[in-house]
Amino acid sequence: MTTAVLDRASPRGRATLVAVTLGSGIAILDGSVVNVALRTIGVELDASLAQLQWVLNGYMLALASLVLVGGSLGDRLGRRRVYLLGMTWFMIASALCAVSQSPTQLITMRVLQGVGAALLTPGGLAIIQSAYRREDRAGAIGTWAGMSGIAAAIGPFIGGYLIDHGGWRWIFAINVPLCVVVIALCMWATPGSRDLEAAGRFDTVGALLTVVLLGTLTYALTAVSTAPTVLVAGLVALALAALAGFLVAERRQGSPLVPLSLFLSRIFSAANAMTFLVYGALGAVFFIVVLQLQVSAGWSALRAGVSGLPVTVAMMLLSSRAARLSARIGPRIPMTVGPLVCGLGCAMLVGVGPGTTWWGVLPGMVVFALGLSLLVSPLTSTVLAAAPDRYAGVASGINNAVARAGSLLLVAALPAVVGLSGEDYRNPTVLTAGYRASMLICAGLLAAGGTVSWFGLGRAERP
């Protein structure tokens, strides 16, 4: 199967870009849209805080655990084929989420939804990297990154509107017609491509070990405040053993799930380290801010969702410009300044609590939005440019896995770290204390991400 070289301005080029950005955006949206619905879901389904964490983490765990598999399968079997399979799977799972009747059912369906997302998410970037002319890739990636950021940020707004006007089930049901549109566009316009040099058996051992690693570690962090210490310690030990086994297996595997040679690139390694820190913080911020606004500040779901509108506007207006700036001056400065500005925004939001008005939220959210729009596009372009084209799916899968792993691990660990458990999310006084500690931790992680970029990227080549 050969790759058709698309012109971004051609009808098929535009349709393909819509298909991959909309499809990836839907998957990313479902990682954030649920945040604003957590309080409503918790009350309607009588869920505990741990169960609400798993409504988020069940999806993120499946996505993070299997996104490497999705990227590798796309490279081997055809990126368009696996992308379409993922979209279809995701559509069916979304419909099942919408009709769930208990926390257990919803968590199970969210895990299935995450499996579909893992198949489609790396495919979007891999298709861009392999299907478009080289001179069109930076712009296409900038568009993809901008729309992805918008999807993550607009999730609370969409969720709030749907909850206030139709109920939380609509945040899942709305995916079905959107998935149909993506599937139709992709079947018409998107060319097929795969890694013609792929050989040997699929790395089943590596895939299983990544699932064990992320699954056990996430469960241990989520249950740390309620489970016996011996069980938590055992799960952590199992996760570390899985990590060691994974590294050994990948070195010995002829066709590894994760070619460790990619990490010989300082740029690739630094960009992924920065991704882990920054996306971990971002996942926690979107989780805790909308909860604090509803529970402690007394805002409606829609009003809390609208608070993220500056992020949406900034990503829409500035992502492509940030991609062009990075192409001109290199990624080091945008990927350093962006996280630091985001961290400043987090610090400005620490005071959100009872009685908070728009003016208590808007300045910090604007600063946070500006930082996010500065870092997302350069990060994506840098990761893909640091890997050979034949590994487009794998490189995208690795970066997505790192981002989702950072997010799910911090969302799992943060409540226990700041002293929240059980039904504390319904108590404004207890939640506010935990919220403020959480935001300071997130600000520190973002500052650490900027530091990693400054020293790790060094004199990085322009993507």
C-alpha positions in Angstrom: 0.0 0.0 0.0 1.5 3.3 -1.1 0.9 6.7 0.4 -1.0 9.3 -1.7 0.6 12.7 -1.3 -2.2 15.2 -0.5 -2.2 18.9 -1.1 -3.7 20.6 2.0 -5.7 23.0 -0.2 -7.3 20.3 -2.4 -10.8 19.0 -1.7 -9.5 15.6 -0.5 -6.8 17.3 1.5 -9.3 19.5 3.3 -11.7 16.6 3.9 -9.0 14.4 5.3 -7.9 17.1 7.7 -11.5 17.6 8.8 -11.8 13.8 9.3 -8.7 13.4 11.4 -9.1 16.6 13.4 -12.8 16.0 14.2 -12.2 12.3 15.0 -9.3 13.0 17.3 -11.2 16.0 18.8 -14.1 13.8 19.7 -11.8 11.4 21.5 -10.0 14.2 23.3 -13.4 15.9 24.1 -14.6 12.8 25.9 -11.5 13.0 28.2 -12.6 16.5 29.3 -16.4 16.8 28.8 -17.1 14.4 31.6 -15.4 16.7 34.2 -18.3 19.1 34.4 -20.8 16.2 34.6 -19.2 14.5 37.5 -21.3 16.2 40.2 -24.5 15.4 38.3 -23.5 11.8 37.6 -22.4 11.3 41.2 -25.8 12.5 42.5 -27.9 10.7 39.9 -26.1 7.4 40.1 -25.2 7.7 43.8 -21.4 7.4 43.1 -18.5 7.8 45.5 -15.5 10.0 44.7 -13.5 6.9 43.9 -16.1 5.9 41.4 -16.2 9.3 39.8 -12.4 9.1 39.5 -12.8 5.9 37.6 -15.4 7.4 35.3 -12.5 9.6 34.2 -9.7 7.1 34.6 -11.4 4.1 33.1 -11.4 5.9 29.8 -8.0 7.4 30.2 -6.5 4.1 31.4 -7.7 2.2 28.4 -6.6 5.0 26.1 -3.1 5.3 27.7 -2.6 1.5 28.0 -3.6 0.7 24.4 -2.7 3.8 22.4 0.8 2.3 21.7 -0.9 -0.8 20.3 -3.2 1.4 18.2 -0.2 3.3 16.7 1.7 0.1 16.0 -1.3 -1.6 14.4 -1.9 1.4 12.2 1.7 1.4 11.0 1.4 -2.4 10.3 -2.2 -2.9 9.0 -2.9 0.5 7.5 -3.5 3.8 9.3 -6.8 4.6 7.6 -8.1 1.1 8.3 -7.3 1.1 12.0 -8.6 4.7 12.3 -11.9 3.7 10.9 -12.1 0.7 13.2 -11.4 2.9 16.2 -14.1 5.4 15.2 -16.7 2.7 14.8 -15.8 1.1 18.1 -15.9 4.5 19.8 -19.3 5.3 18.3 -20.8 2.1 19.7 -19.3 2.5 23.1 -20.5 6.1 23.3 -24.1 4.9 22.8 -23.6 2.3 25.5 -22.3 5.0 27.9 -25.4 7.0 27.3 -27.7 4.3 28.5 -25.7 3.2 31.6 -27.8 2.7 34.7 -25.1 2.4 37.5 -21.6 3.6 38.2 -20.2 0.2 37.4 -22.0 0.1 34.1 -20.8 3.5 33.2 -17.2 2.8 34.2 -17.2 -0.4 32.1 -18.6 1.4 29.0 -16.0 4.2 29.5 -13.2 1.6 29.4 -14.7 0.3 26.1 -14.9 3.8 24.8 -11.2 4.3 25.7 -10.3 1.2 23.7 -11.8 2.8 20.6 -10.1 6.1 21.3 -6.7 4.2 21.6 -7.2 2.8 18.1 -8.1 6.1 16.5 -6.0 8.7 18.4 -2.5 8.0 17.0 -4.0 7.4 13.6 -4.9 11.1 13.1 -1.4 12.4 13.4 0.1 9.4 11.6 -2.2 10.1 8.6 -1.2 13.7 8.5 2.5 12.8 8.7 2.3 10.2 6.0 -0.4 11.5 3.6 0.4 15.2 3.2 3.2 16.8 1.3 6.2 17.7 3.5 5.6 21.5 3.0 2.0 21.1 4.2 2.6 19.0 7.3 3.5 21.8 9.7 0.3 23.7 8.9 -1.8 20.6 9.1 -0.3 19.6 12.4 -0.9 23.1 13.7 -4.5 22.8 12.7 -4.8 19.4 14.3 -3.1 20.6 17.5 -5.3 23.7 17.7 -8.5 21.7 17.3 -7.3 19.2 19.8 -6.7 21.9 22.4 -10.1 23.4 21.6 -11.7 20.0 22.1 -10.1 19.6 25.5 -11.0 23.1 26.6 -14.5 23.3 25.1 -15.5 20.0 26.7 -16.7 21.6 30.0 -18.7 24.2 28.0 -20.5 21.6 25.9 -21.0 19.4 28.9 -22.5 22.2 30.9 -24.9 23.1 28.2 -26.0 19.5 27.6 -26.4 18.8 31.3 -28.5 22.0 31.9 -30.7 21.4 28.8 -30.9 17.6 28.4 -29.0 15.7 31.1 -25.6 14.1 31.4 -26.4 11.2 29.0 -26.3 13.6 26.0 -22.6 14.2 26.5 -22.1 10.6 25.2 -25.1 10.4 22.8 -23.9 13.4 20.8 -20.8 11.5 19.7 -22.8 9.1 17.5 -23.8 11.5 14.6 -20.3 13.1 14.8 -18.6 9.7 14.4 -20.8 9.0 11.4 -19.6 12.2 9.7 -16.0 11.3 10.4 -16.3 7.8 9.0 -18.0 9.0 5.8 -15.3 11.7 5.2 -12.5 9.3 5.9 -13.8 6.6 3.6 -14.2 9.1 0.7 -11.1 11.3 1.1 -8.3 9.7 3.2 -5.6 7.7 1.4 -4.2 4.5 2.9 -0.7 4.1 4.2 1.4 1.8 6.4 5.0 1.0 7.2 6.2 -1.2 4.3 9.3 -2.2 6.3 7.4 -3.7 9.3 8.2 -7.3 9.7 8.0 -10.1 12.3 5.2 -10.9 14.8 3.3 -8.2 16.6 4.8 -7.4 20.0 2.1 -9.1 22.2 4.3 -9.3 25.3 5.1 -5.6 25.1 1.4 -4.7 24.7 0.4 -6.8 27.7 3.2 -5.4 29.9 2.1 -1.8 29.2 -1.5 -2.6 30.2 -0.3 -4.3 33.5 2.1 -1.3 34.2 -0.5 1.4 33.8 -3.4 -0.5 35.1 -1.8 -1.6 38.4 -0.2 1.8 39.1 -3.4 3.7 38.4 -5.5 1.4 40.6 -2.9 1.7 43.4 -2.9 5.5 43.3 -6.7 5.6 43.2 -7.1 3.2 46.1 -4.3 4.5 48.2 -6.6 6.2 50.8 -9.0 3.2 51.1 -7.2 0.0 50.3 -4.9 -1.9 52.7 -1.3 -0.7 52.6 0.0 -4.2 51.7 -2.3 -4.3 48.7 -1.2 -0.9 47.5 2.5 -1.7 48.0 2.0 -5.0 46.1 0.4 -3.2 43.2 3.2 -0.7 43.0 5.8 -3.5 43.1 3.9 -5.3 40.3 3.9 -2.1 38.2 7.7 -1.7 38.7 8.2 -5.3 37.7 6.1 -4.8 34.6 8.2 -1.7 33.7 11.5 -3.7 34.1 10.1 -6.5 32.1 8.9 -4.2 29.3 12.3 -2.6 28.9 14.0 -6.0 28.7 11.4 -7.4 26.3 11.6 -4.3 24.0 15.4 -4.7 23.8 15.1 -8.3 22.7 12.1 -7.9 20.4 12.8 -7.8 16.7 9.7 -5.7 16.0 9.1 -3.9 19.3 6.0 -2.1 20.2 8.2 0.8 21.3 11.5 1.1 19.4 13.7 2.2 22.2 16.1 3.7 19.6 13.6 6.6 19.3 14.6 7.6 22.8 18.3 8.0 21.7 17.1 11.3 20.3 17.5 13.9 23.1 14.8 15.9 21.5 12.3 13.0 21.4 13.0 12.1 25.0 12.9 15.7 26.3 9.6 16.4 24.5 8.0 13.3 26.0 9.3 14.1 29.5 7.8 17.6 29.2 4.6 16.0 27.9 4.2 13.8 31.0 4.6 16.7 33.4 2.5 19.2 31.5 -0.4 17.0 30.5 -0.5 15.5 34.0 -1.0 19.0 35.3 -3.5 19.9 32.6 -5.7 16.8 33.3 -5.8 17.7 37.0 -6.6 21.3 36.4 -9.6 20.6 34.1 -10.7 18.0 36.7 -10.6 20.1 39.8 -11.5 23.6 38.6 -15.0 22.8 37.3 -15.7 20.7 40.4 -14.6 23.6 42.7 -16.7 26.1 40.7 -19.8 24.0 41.1 -19.5 22.8 44.6 -17.7 25.6 46.4 -18.5 28.7 44.3 -22.1 27.5 43.6 -21.9 27.9 39.9 -24.2 26.0 37.5 -22.7 23.3 35.2 -23.1 25.6 32.2 -21.5 28.6 33.9 -18.6 26.4 35.1 -18.2 25.1 31.6 -18.1 28.6 30.1 -15.2 29.5 32.4 -13.0 27.5 30.0 -14.0 29.6 27.0 -10.8 31.6 27.0 -8.8 28.4 26.4 -11.0 27.6 23.4 -10.7 31.1 21.9 -6.9 31.2 22.5 -6.4 27.8 20.9 -8.5 28.7 17.9 -6.7 32.0 17.2 -3.2 31.2 18.3 -2.3 27.5 17.6 -1.4 27.9 13.9 0.6 31.0 14.7 2.4 29.1 17.5 3.2 26.4 14.9 4.7 28.9 12.5 6.6 30.7 15.2 8.1 27.3 16.3 9.1 26.5 12.7 10.8 29.9 12.5 12.7 30.1 15.8 12.7 26.5 16.9 10.5 24.8 19.7 12.7 25.5 22.7 11.4 29.0 23.6 7.6 28.2 23.0 7.9 24.9 24.9 9.6 26.6 27.8 7.6 29.8 28.1 4.2 28.1 27.4 4.3 25.8 30.5 5.6 28.6 32.7 2.7 30.9 31.7 0.3 28.0 32.3 1.7 27.6 35.8 1.3 31.3 36.5 -2.4 31.0 35.4 -2.8 28.1 37.9 -1.3 30.2 40.7 -3.8 33.0 39.8 -6.7 30.5 40.1 -5.8 29.3 43.6 -8.2 31.8 45.3 -11.3 30.4 43.6 -13.8 29.5 46.3 -17.1 30.5 47.9 -18.3 33.8 46.5 -16.0 33.8 43.5 -17.3 35.9 40.6 -16.2 36.0 37.0 -13.5 38.4 37.8 -12.0 35.9 40.2 -11.7 33.3 37.4 -11.2 35.2 34.1 -7.7 36.7 34.5 -6.2 33.4 35.6 -8.0 31.4 32.9 -6.8 33.9 30.2 -3.2 33.6 31.3 -3.5 29.8 31.4 -5.0 29.8 27.9 -2.2 31.9 26.4 0.4 29.5 27.8 -1.5 26.4 26.5 -1.9 27.8 23.0 1.9 28.5 22.9 3.0 25.0 23.7 0.6 22.5 22.1 1.5 22.9 18.4 5.3 23.1 18.8 5.2 20.0 21.1 3.3 17.9 18.6 5.5 19.0 15.7 8.7 18.4 17.6 7.8 14.8 18.6 6.9 13.8 15.0 9.9 15.6 13.5 12.3 13.7 15.9 11.1 10.3 14.6 11.6 8.7 11.1 8.4 8.9 9.0 8.1 5.1 9.0 7.4 5.3 12.8 4.8 8.1 12.5 2.1 6.0 14.2 4.4 4.7 16.9 5.8 8.1 17.7 2.3 9.6 17.8 1.2 6.7 20.0 4.1 7.1 22.4 3.4 10.8 22.9 -0.3 10.2 23.3 0.4 7.4 25.8 2.7 9.6 27.8 0.2 12.5 27.8 -2.7 10.2 28.9 -0.6 8.4 31.4 0.5 11.6 33.0 -3.1 12.8 33.1 -4.6 9.7 34.5 -1.9 9.1 37.1 -2.1 12.6 38.5 -6.0 12.6 38.5 -5.7 9.2 40.3 -3.1 10.4 42.9 -4.0 14.0 43.5 -7.1 13.6 45.7 -5.2 11.3 48.1 -2.2 13.6 48.1 -4.3 16.7 49.1 -6.5 14.7 51.5 -9.7 14.2 49.5 -11.7 11.0 49.6 -15.2 9.5 49.7 -17.8 12.2 49.4 -15.5 15.1 50.2 -16.3 16.5 46.7 -19.7 17.5 48.1 -18.3 19.4 51.1 -17.3 23.0 50.0 -15.0 23.5 53.0 -13.0 20.3 52.6 -13.0 20.6 48.8 -11.6 24.1 48.8 -8.6 23.2 51.0 -7.9 20.3 48.6 -8.4 22.4 45.5 -6.0 25.1 46.6 -3.2 22.5 47.3 -4.0 20.8 44.0 -3.6 24.0 42.0 -0.2 24.8 43.6 1.0 21.3 42.8 -0.1 21.7 39.2 1.7 25.1 39.0 4.8 23.4 40.2 4.5 20.6 37.6 4.0 23.0 34.8 7.1 25.0 35.9 9.0 21.7 35.9 7.8 21.0 32.4 9.1 24.3 31.2 12.5 23.7 32.8 12.8 20.3 31.2 12.1 21.9 27.8 14.7 24.6 28.3 17.5 22.2 29.2 16.4 19.1 27.3 15.7 20.7 23.9 18.8 22.8 23.9 19.6 23.7 20.3 16.8 21.6 18.9 16.4 21.6 15.2 13.4 23.4 13.8 10.6 20.9 13.1 
